[in-house]
Amino acid sequence: MKAIVEVMAKALVEDPENITINEKEDDRGLLVELRVPEHDMGRVIGKQGRTAKAMRSIVKAAGMRTGQHVWIDIDVLEK
């Protein structure tokens, strides 16, 4: 899942080297944490959250194929 999120996020941001992606698995499923610089946050979220929603839908569908619950947490990268 990390690779899927990485490809999508790097295509959206101006500075793809400054994003971080981590995966955390627990009893509820797999959490993919996407951290982007503040100036790129609008590109990742999109108008009215459409881009973020589309990313979440793609990851959720990919997770269903493997039988796991997957969700994305998008936040600002701390300096």
HUSULTA-V473335 format. One line per field, one symbol per residue. phi: phi as a letter, one per 40 degrees, with the letter a starting at -180 (. if undefined). burial: b if it has 24 or more other C-alpha atoms within 12 Angstrom, else e. Layout:
phi->???
burial->???
This chain:
phi->.dccccccccccccbccccbbbbbbbccibbbcbbbcdcbdccccgcfgcccccccccccccccccgbcbabbbacccc
burial->bbebbbebbbebbeeeeebbbeeeeeeeebbbbbbbbeebbebbbeeeeeebeebbeebbeeeeeeeebbbbbbbeeee
